Amino acid sequence: MGKLLFILGVSFGSLFLGYAVRRLAVGNSQSRAKSSDSISKNIKLLCTFVLNPIPVFDSFWRISLNFRGLVVFPLLGLLSLAVGAAAAIVVNRIFRIPPPRAASIFVSGMFTNLVSFGGLIVYVFFGYQGYGFVQLFNVFSAFIYYG
């Protein structure tokens, strides 16, 4: 129960904290809102390119990669993306969704959210080794998403 409360606290606590900080810093001022958007953009870039790679490299450093079955994890990751894409195509065809909206449903259907929220859950329950497996699972995700 403690692990579940920790996950919920980190997830919703960070959302609430970010909302509260923005409300306190910006208020109703338009000029401060633009400045806040710039700061937010820079923080996102910092997290994506500096802070996020640290636990990824650390998890690979700590896990043992001598098990042959590890090659299955990236393949399962590709399979999960393909299943999500296929389901999105089926939904688009069934509901005859117009092409611009169908494209966003297709892309959203492929997202797994394992890097942020799912990674947190796996880390809390399984530690560094589990988090390393999540990274193996997501090895090709970025290439597929941006491709």
C-alpha positions as a printed NumPy array, in Angstrom:
array([[  0.   ,   0.   ,   0.   ],
       [  2.902,   2.328,   0.753],
       [  4.321,   1.913,  -2.758],
       [  0.968,   2.718,  -4.327],
       [  0.605,   5.843,  -2.209],
       [  4.131,   6.884,  -3.18 ],
       [  3.316,   6.495,  -6.897],
       [  0.084,   8.454,  -6.551],
       [  1.792,  11.102,  -4.436],
       [  4.581,  11.629,  -6.944],
       [  2.188,  11.651,  -9.911],
       [ -0.556,  13.894,  -8.617],
       [  1.691,  15.835,  -6.248],
       [  3.958,  16.95 ,  -9.082],
       [  0.944,  17.989, -11.178],
       [ -0.53 ,  19.966,  -8.286],
       [  2.805,  21.545,  -7.422],
       [  3.394,  22.625, -11.018],
       [ -0.093,  24.089, -11.263],
       [  0.292,  25.922,  -7.959],
       [  3.697,  27.358,  -8.878],
       [  2.389,  28.562, -12.224],
       [ -0.664,  30.189, -10.631],
       [  1.48 ,  31.923,  -8.013],
       [  4.152,  33.032, -10.489],
       [  1.891,  34.099, -13.348],
       [ -1.427,  35.079, -11.814],
       [ -3.425,  36.966, -14.441],
       [ -0.5  ,  38.777, -16.071],
       [ -0.056,  38.186, -19.812],
       [  3.597,  39.279, -19.874],
       [  4.489,  36.889, -17.061],
       [  2.555,  34.101, -18.843],
       [  4.852,  34.395, -21.881],
       [  7.914,  34.374, -19.641],
       [  6.52 ,  31.372, -17.775],
       [  5.962,  29.526, -21.061],
       [  9.593,  30.145, -22.004],
       [ 10.809,  28.876, -18.63 ],
       [  8.538,  25.83 , -18.939],
       [  9.933,  25.053, -22.393],
       [ 13.51 ,  25.267, -21.118],
       [ 12.744,  23.025, -18.129],
       [ 11.181,  20.421, -20.456],
       [ 14.251,  20.479, -22.691],
       [ 16.537,  20.156, -19.661],
       [ 14.585,  17.17 , -18.368],
       [ 14.382,  15.469, -21.763],
       [ 18.017,  15.818, -22.782],
       [ 19.894,  16.021, -19.468],
       [ 17.945,  14.57 , -16.551],
       [ 16.083,  11.669, -18.243],
       [ 19.192,  10.013, -19.737],
       [ 20.866,   9.761, -16.306],
       [ 18.62 ,   6.984, -14.901],
       [ 18.577,   5.257, -18.295],
       [ 22.372,   5.006, -18.422],
       [ 22.478,   4.094, -14.751],
       [ 19.965,   1.273, -15.226],
       [ 22.007,  -0.209, -18.088],
       [ 25.136,   0.125, -15.983],
       [ 23.579,  -1.888, -13.141],
       [ 21.818,  -4.735, -14.976],
       [ 23.536,  -7.828, -16.298],
       [ 23.238,  -8.026, -20.078],
       [ 24.588, -11.575, -20.443],
       [ 21.133, -13.209, -20.596],
       [ 20.228, -14.166, -24.187],
       [ 16.512, -13.64 , -23.62 ],
       [ 17.044,  -9.883, -23.338],
       [ 16.785,  -9.548, -27.109],
       [ 13.076, -10.326, -26.691],
       [ 12.39 ,  -7.061, -24.831],
       [ 13.028,  -4.703, -27.794],
       [ 11.007,  -7.018, -30.028],
       [  8.105,  -6.946, -27.564],
       [  8.376,  -3.156, -27.563],
       [  8.055,  -3.086, -31.349],
       [  5.135,  -5.504, -31.145],
       [  3.328,  -3.284, -28.638],
       [  3.733,  -0.291, -30.958],
       [  2.431,  -2.331, -33.903],
       [ -0.595,  -3.565, -31.941],
       [ -1.442,  -0.015, -30.863],
       [ -1.073,   1.238, -34.439],
       [ -3.249,  -1.581, -35.811],
       [ -5.944,  -0.921, -33.202],
       [ -5.905,   2.781, -34.101],
       [ -6.298,   1.956, -37.805],
       [ -9.27 ,  -0.286, -37.014],
       [-10.893,   2.449, -34.902],
       [-10.3  ,   5.008, -37.651],
       [-11.926,   2.753, -40.25 ],
       [-14.89 ,   1.762, -38.08 ],
       [-15.766,   5.339, -37.138],
       [-14.717,   6.866, -40.513],
       [-12.635,   9.538, -38.84 ],
       [-11.38 ,  12.358, -41.105],
       [ -7.661,  12.123, -42.025],
       [ -6.247,  14.888, -39.754],
       [ -7.977,  13.432, -36.704],
       [ -7.183,   9.883, -37.826],
       [ -3.478,  10.727, -37.891],
       [ -3.54 ,  11.939, -34.298],
       [ -5.447,   8.815, -33.214],
       [ -2.92 ,   6.635, -35.042],
       [  0.04 ,   8.279, -33.309],
       [ -1.699,   8.273, -29.915],
       [ -2.544,   4.6  , -30.346],
       [  1.146,   3.763, -30.465],
       [  2.143,   5.582, -27.267],
       [  2.816,   3.332, -24.282],
       [  3.736,   5.896, -21.568],
       [  6.299,   3.457, -20.198],
       [  9.12 ,   5.959, -20.093],
       [  7.619,   8.307, -17.521],
       [  4.672,   6.948, -15.547],
       [  5.188,   3.268, -16.339],
       [  8.905,   3.589, -15.642],
       [  8.155,   5.069, -12.223],
       [  5.829,   2.179, -11.373],
       [  8.324,  -0.448, -12.531],
       [ 11.142,   1.244, -10.614],
       [  9.111,   1.386,  -7.399],
       [  8.128,  -2.281,  -7.588],
       [ 11.197,  -3.877,  -9.243],
       [ 14.107,  -1.463,  -8.736],
       [ 16.963,  -0.8  , -11.135],
       [ 16.774,  -4.149, -12.876],
       [ 13.109,  -3.695, -13.748],
       [ 13.763,  -0.149, -14.927],
       [ 16.558,  -1.475, -17.145],
       [ 14.105,  -3.904, -18.728],
       [ 11.724,  -1.007, -19.406],
       [ 14.544,   0.777, -21.217],
       [ 15.261,  -2.332, -23.286],
       [ 11.556,  -2.555, -24.085],
       [ 11.62 ,   1.061, -25.312],
       [ 14.897,   0.958, -27.259],
       [ 13.208,   1.434, -30.635],
       [ 10.253,   3.545, -29.49 ],
       [ 11.86 ,   6.919, -30.123],
       [ 12.966,   5.872, -33.608],
       [  9.455,   4.706, -34.46 ],
       [  7.743,   7.755, -32.948],
       [  9.938,  10.247, -34.784],
       [ 10.094,   8.153, -37.947]])
